[in-house]
Amino acid sequence: MARFPFDPRNFGSMPPGMRPRPSPSQGDPKSQFQSLNATLLFCPTCKEATPVRERLLLVLPSGNKYDYTCAHCGTSTGEKTDQEQQGSQLIIP
């Protein structure tokens, strides 16, 4: 079977067997954005968007809470709480 380069202009006109398939890693489009990590946030001290460091603050039953700090001056620039994907179990010795 011959391979043709993908051209988005004629995507609808390609025969079904020739249309590019999404890779297995793509899966459901909504599942791609369940967890986002910030790389740049506005720092009120530096007065510009700066790289941030993510730091785990708390482990909560509802998920983990993270704090974002400016990589230049250390000012807290934001926070995030990840929602727990699976049911967690409490192990009591």
N, CA, C and O of each residue as an XYZ file, in Angstrom:
372
protein
N       0.849     -1.171      0.000
C       0.000      0.000      0.000
C       0.897      1.238      0.000
O       1.799      1.358      0.828
N       0.648      2.134     -0.912
C       1.462      3.334     -1.046
C       1.115      4.337      0.053
O      -0.048      4.467      0.435
N       2.114      5.036      0.553
C       1.886      6.064      1.580
C       1.960      7.427      0.933
O       2.865      7.703      0.145
N       1.007      8.280      1.265
C       0.974      9.640      0.763
C       1.145     10.591      1.927
O       0.627     10.314      3.009
N       1.849     11.703      1.756
C       1.975     12.684      2.838
C       0.616     13.275      3.162
O      -0.207     13.486      2.271
N       0.383     13.540      4.428
C      -0.892     14.105      4.872
C      -0.970     15.577      4.493
O      -0.063     16.356      4.788
N      -2.051     15.943      3.843
C      -2.317     17.329      3.475
C      -3.686     17.691      4.034
O      -4.687     17.151      3.562
N      -3.777     18.603      5.045
C      -5.062     18.906      5.676
C      -6.077     19.504      4.712
O      -7.275     19.462      4.993
N      -5.643     20.055      3.590
C      -6.592     20.660      2.648
C      -7.474     19.614      1.984
O      -8.620     19.911      1.645
N      -6.978     18.407      1.791
C      -7.796     17.396      1.128
C      -8.144     16.235      2.057
O      -8.365     15.119      1.586
N      -8.195     16.475      3.352
C      -8.481     15.415      4.325
C      -9.849     14.790      4.072
O      -9.973     13.566      4.119
N     -10.882     15.595      3.804
C     -12.221     15.071      3.587
C     -12.344     14.290      2.295
O     -13.229     13.442      2.179
N     -11.480     14.548      1.315
C     -11.595     13.888      0.019
C     -10.775     12.602     -0.056
O     -10.827     11.910     -1.072
N     -10.034     12.269      0.973
C      -9.222     11.053      0.942
C     -10.123      9.834      1.132
O     -11.099      9.904      1.878
N      -9.815      8.728      0.476
C     -10.600      7.516      0.691
C     -10.436      7.036      2.126
O      -9.400      7.285      2.741
N     -11.452      6.343      2.679
C     -11.403      5.941      4.093
C     -10.164      5.149      4.473
O      -9.652      5.322      5.579
N      -9.660      4.283      3.594
C      -8.484      3.494      3.932
C      -7.203      4.302      3.982
O      -6.207      3.831      4.531
N      -7.198      5.514      3.420
C      -6.000      6.338      3.357
C      -5.969      7.431      4.416
O      -4.951      8.105      4.572
N      -7.060      7.618      5.142
C      -7.085      8.680      6.165
C      -6.150      8.330      7.303
O      -6.091      7.171      7.714
N      -5.407      9.316      7.830
C      -4.503      9.027      8.944
C      -5.306      8.677     10.191
O      -6.343      9.281     10.465
N      -4.825      7.711     10.929
C      -5.478      7.303     12.170
C      -4.808      7.999     13.338
O      -3.602      8.244     13.308
N      -5.594      8.326     14.383
C      -4.944      8.899     15.569
C      -4.064      7.856     16.241
O      -4.400      6.672     16.264
N      -2.957      8.292     16.777
C      -2.060      7.359     17.446
C      -2.704      6.879     18.738
O      -3.554      7.581     19.285
N      -2.330      5.706     19.249
C      -2.925      5.189     20.478
C      -2.735      6.113     21.664
O      -3.556      6.113     22.581
N      -1.661      6.908     21.665
C      -1.420      7.808     22.799
C      -2.398      8.972     22.810
O      -2.619      9.579     23.858
N      -3.000      9.301     21.640
C      -3.937     10.412     21.593
C      -5.238     10.034     22.267
O      -5.718     10.791     23.111
N      -5.833      8.898     21.933
C      -7.043      8.422     22.578
C      -8.153      9.456     22.579
O      -8.383     10.140     21.581
N      -8.832      9.564     23.699
C      -9.927     10.506     23.854
C      -9.373     11.916     24.016
O      -8.509     12.136     24.865
N      -9.854     12.894     23.214
C      -9.323     14.260     23.323
C      -9.484     14.856     24.720
O      -8.627     15.625     25.156
N     -10.552     14.523     25.425
C     -10.753     15.082     26.763
C      -9.758     14.524     27.771
O      -9.394     15.212     28.724
N      -9.312     13.278     27.572
C      -8.384     12.679     28.523
C      -6.987     13.283     28.425
O      -6.183     13.135     29.345
N      -6.688     13.967     27.312
C      -5.377     14.587     27.165
C      -5.187     15.748     28.127
O      -4.055     16.072     28.486
N      -6.279     16.382     28.551
C      -6.172     17.591     29.354
C      -6.696     17.398     30.766
O      -7.189     18.349     31.371
N      -6.602     16.201     31.299
C      -7.060     15.985     32.662
C      -6.089     16.566     33.672
O      -6.497     16.939     34.772
N      -4.827     16.650     33.327
C      -3.842     17.206     34.231
C      -2.889     18.109     33.447
O      -2.182     17.647     32.551
N      -2.878     19.379     33.786
C      -1.978     20.327     33.141
C      -0.967     20.834     34.165
O      -1.299     21.019     35.336
N       0.246     21.054     33.723
C       1.285     21.618     34.578
C       1.719     22.951     33.999
O       2.032     23.048     32.812
N       1.738     23.978     34.838
C       2.144     25.308     34.392
C       3.663     25.358     34.259
O       4.384     24.788     35.077
N       4.140     26.043     33.226
C       5.579     26.244     33.065
C       5.947     27.708     33.256
O       7.037     28.008     33.743
N       5.052     28.632     32.880
C       5.248     30.068     33.065
C       3.996     30.652     33.704
O       2.883     30.380     33.254
N       4.171     31.446     34.741
C       3.070     32.174     35.366
C       3.526     33.601     35.652
O       4.722     33.865     35.782
N       2.558     34.527     35.749
C       2.897     35.914     36.043
C       3.324     36.048     37.499
O       2.615     35.606     38.403
N       4.467     36.650     37.718
C       4.981     36.894     39.069
C       4.724     38.350     39.431
O       5.192     39.240     38.720
N       3.993     38.629     40.521
C       3.726     40.021     40.904
C       4.985     40.772     41.358
O       5.027     41.998     41.266
N       5.994     40.070     41.839
C       7.224     40.719     42.269
C       8.116     41.066     41.074
O       8.635     42.180     40.990
N       8.294     40.123     40.158
C       9.135     40.353     38.976
C       8.413     41.147     37.892
O       9.055     41.673     36.984
N       7.089     41.241     37.974
C       6.253     41.982     37.012
C       6.340     41.410     35.596
O       6.246     42.155     34.621
N       6.520     40.084     35.478
C       6.532     39.421     34.175
C       6.257     37.931     34.366
O       6.307     37.415     35.482
N       5.967     37.252     33.259
C       5.781     35.807     33.306
C       7.152     35.156     33.468
O       8.074     35.418     32.696
N       7.267     34.319     34.468
C       8.551     33.684     34.776
C       8.363     32.167     34.876
O       7.244     31.697     35.083
N       9.435     31.408     34.734
C       9.331     29.956     34.951
C       8.948     29.686     36.406
O       9.310     30.445     37.304
N       8.219     28.604     36.624
C       7.778     28.273     37.981
C       8.261     26.894     38.381
O       8.564     26.051     37.537
N       8.325     26.683     39.687
C       8.649     25.374     40.255
C       7.398     24.844     40.943
O       6.739     25.560     41.697
N       7.084     23.589     40.675
C       5.910     22.968     41.277
C       6.349     22.236     42.539
O       7.313     21.472     42.521
N       5.625     22.479     43.645
C       5.994     21.877     44.927
C       4.759     21.259     45.550
O       3.724     21.919     45.640
N       4.838     20.015     45.981
C       3.731     19.335     46.633
C       3.545     19.897     48.034
O       4.459     19.851     48.857
N       2.342     20.433     48.303
C       2.062     20.991     49.624
C       1.366     19.995     50.534
O       1.834     19.723     51.640
N       0.239     19.446     50.065
C      -0.580     18.569     50.897
C      -1.050     17.363     50.102
O      -1.247     17.437     48.889
N      -1.227     16.254     50.804
C      -1.874     15.089     50.224
C      -3.239     15.009     50.901
O      -3.341     14.697     52.087
N      -4.290     15.297     50.124
C      -5.651     15.354     50.637
C      -6.456     14.169     50.127
O      -6.082     13.562     49.124
N      -7.567     13.822     50.803
C      -8.424     12.742     50.287
C      -8.992     13.064     48.904
O      -9.242     12.154     48.114
N      -9.196     14.341     48.604
C      -9.754     14.732     47.305
C      -8.680     14.838     46.225
O      -9.019     14.928     45.045
N      -7.418     14.832     46.582
C      -6.323     14.929     45.615
C      -5.113     15.623     46.222
O      -5.133     16.001     47.394
N      -4.072     15.789     45.437
C      -2.850     16.440     45.906
C      -2.899     17.931     45.621
O      -3.357     18.350     44.558
N      -2.425     18.739     46.576
C      -2.391     20.182     46.404
C      -0.940     20.610     46.149
O      -0.033     20.278     46.912
N      -0.746     21.364     45.043
C       0.575     21.824     44.638
C       0.644     23.346     44.700
O      -0.362     24.030     44.507
N       1.842     23.871     44.970
C       2.086     25.309     44.978
C       3.097     25.621     43.890
O       4.092     24.913     43.736
N       2.840     26.686     43.130
C       3.774     27.139     42.099
C       4.508     28.362     42.614
O       3.881     29.331     43.041
N       5.853     28.323     42.576
C       6.656     29.455     43.015
C       7.539     29.933     41.868
O       7.960     29.147     41.019
N       7.812     31.235     41.858
C       8.650     31.848     40.836
C      10.069     31.290     40.963
O      10.622     31.222     42.061
N      10.648     30.895     39.834
C      11.998     30.328     39.845
C      13.061     31.388     40.119
O      14.175     31.050     40.518
N      12.730     32.690     39.908
C      13.706     33.758     40.110
C      13.712     34.282     41.540
O      14.771     34.393     42.157
N      12.526     34.606     42.072
C      12.490     35.250     43.393
C      11.843     34.408     44.483
O      11.957     34.749     45.661
N      11.159     33.306     44.121
C      10.553     32.437     45.130
C       9.168     32.845     45.579
O       8.637     32.241     46.512
N       8.555     33.846     44.957
C       7.205     34.280     45.317
C       6.192     33.240     44.861
O       6.321     32.681     43.772
N       5.186     32.977     45.687
C       4.122     32.054     45.305
C       3.286     32.697     44.202
O       2.782     33.807     44.371
N       3.139     32.004     43.077
C       2.408     32.564     41.946
C       1.114     31.827     41.650
O       0.348     32.275     40.797
N       0.841     30.723     42.314
C      -0.407     30.001     42.086
C      -0.404     28.657     42.778
O       0.588     28.249     43.381
N      -1.540     27.974     42.679
C      -1.661     26.649     43.267
C      -2.608     25.810     42.424
O      -3.372     26.332     41.611
N      -2.545     24.507     42.631
C      -3.368     23.576     41.867
C      -3.694     22.393     42.757
O      -2.861     21.965     43.556
N      -4.916     21.855     42.622
C      -5.308     20.637     43.303
C      -5.680     19.606     42.252
O      -6.620     19.813     41.485
N      -4.954     18.501     42.209
C      -5.281     17.401     41.307
C      -6.421     16.610     41.909
O      -6.420     16.310     43.103
N      -7.396     16.274     41.080
C      -8.490     15.448     41.544
C      -8.044     13.994     41.522
O      -7.421     13.545     40.560
N      -8.357     13.273     42.565
C      -7.985     11.857     42.678
C      -8.676     11.067     41.576
O      -9.902     11.110     41.472
N      -7.928     10.353     40.758
C      -8.481      9.574     39.656
C      -9.037      8.245     40.143
O     -10.062      7.787     39.638
N      -8.389      7.623     41.104
C      -8.797      6.312     41.597
C      -9.202      6.444     43.050
O      -8.809      7.384     43.740
N      -9.980      5.506     43.494
C     -10.338      5.486     44.911
C      -9.110      5.172     45.747
O      -8.417      4.194     45.468
N      -8.826      5.965     46.753
C      -7.653      5.716     47.585
C      -8.039      4.841     48.761
O      -9.186      4.846     49.208
N      -7.080      4.102     49.248
C      -7.312      3.230     50.378
C      -6.451      3.673     51.544
O      -5.277      4.004     51.378
N      -7.042      3.676     52.712
C      -6.322      4.017     53.925
C      -5.868      2.707     54.576
O      -6.686      1.837     54.871
N      -4.587      2.580     54.793
C      -4.053      1.358     55.396
C      -3.725      1.642     56.840
O      -2.875      2.479     57.145
N      -4.404      0.941     57.726
C      -4.201      1.118     59.165
C      -3.460     -0.115     59.686
O      -3.945     -1.238     59.553
N      -2.280      0.101     60.282
C      -1.502     -1.061     60.771
C      -2.118     -1.693     61.994
O      -1.585     -2.671     62.518
